[in-house]
Amino acid sequence: MFRQIVSTAAFAVVLAAGAQAYAASGGKAKVTVVYDQKLPNVPGKSMKGVLVEYAPGGTSPGHTHPKSAFIYATVLEGSITSKVNDGPEKTYKAGESFSEFPGDHHSVSKNGSKTKPARLLAVFVLDTDEKELTTDDK
């Protein structure tokens, strides 16, 4: 059931995101919430789709997400290099996916290429009252 919800949401987000122009600048990622829906069968929880766009060589600072957040991320275009907790740094190509669990630390998140853009769709399942999706390291 969860996989079906995520797949349906991801498809809807990809369609919505296709209409947006790529506009990442300054080496940082452009982050856009493209889907936000309360889960009717899970009181107090919502699903949010977040499109993350990286310019060539672009990066995001190390960060965490809300403690209630489970994240399923899929690379839509290009490649994304990621490191979560003490795991290895890994580069994911278009069509590949990874997860982040509540409380994980995402220390590396960047475009795997210095010459091509990259796009990532992150689907969050989290407490509905969460307002900040990312807290950067200090």
C-alpha positions, -999 to 999 in steps of 0.1 A, spaced: 0 0 0 28 25 10 47 17 -22 15 23 -42 10 57 -25 46 67 -30 45 57 -67 13 76 -73 25 106 -55 59 105 -73 42 103 -107 20 133 -99 50 153 -87 70 145 -118 42 157 -140 39 189 -120 76 194 -119 79 191 -156 63 225 -160 88 243 -139 119 259 -153 153 249 -141 167 279 -122 193 268 -96 219 294 -91 249 303 -70 261 267 -66 232 259 -42 203 236 -48 168 250 -58 143 233 -35 105 234 -44 76 217 -27 56 204 -56 31 182 -37 16 185 -2 -12 162 10 -25 151 44 -28 113 45 -65 106 50 -59 71 64 -30 82 88 -42 110 111 -15 136 118 7 126 88 13 142 54 31 134 23 52 161 6 70 159 -27 101 181 -30 119 187 -62 156 194 -57 175 209 -87 213 212 -88 232 233 -113 264 216 -126 287 213 -96 259 224 -72 256 212 -36 235 214 -5 250 219 30 250 190 54 216 187 71 189 168 89 152 166 84 124 165 110 126 136 134 92 124 121 103 123 84 108 92 63 122 101 29 122 82 -4 144 99 -30 146 92 -67 171 108 -91 152 122 -121 180 136 -142 218 134 -140 235 120 -109 234 128 -72 262 120 -48 249 114 -13 262 103 22 239 95 50 251 89 86 283 68 86 275 51 54 296 54 23 294 83 -1 275 70 -32 266 84 -65 231 76 -78 221 79 -114 188 88 -130 162 62 -121 180 51 -89 166 57 -54 176 58 -17 159 63 16 165 85 47 151 74 80 139 96 109 169 112 126 194 105 98 222 130 91 227 138 54 263 150 54 268 150 16 242 159 -10 255 173 -43 254 170 -81 276 142 -92 286 162 -123 304 195 -128 291 199 -163 254 187 -163 224 196 -142 207 171 -118 172 168 -104 160 147 -74 125 140 -62 123 135 -25 90 122 -11 85 129 26 61 112 50 61 133 82 40 149 109 15 173 93 25 201 116 62 202 105 70 234 88 108 232 82 118 203 60 156 208 64 178 221 91 214 229 79 244 219 99 259 248 120 
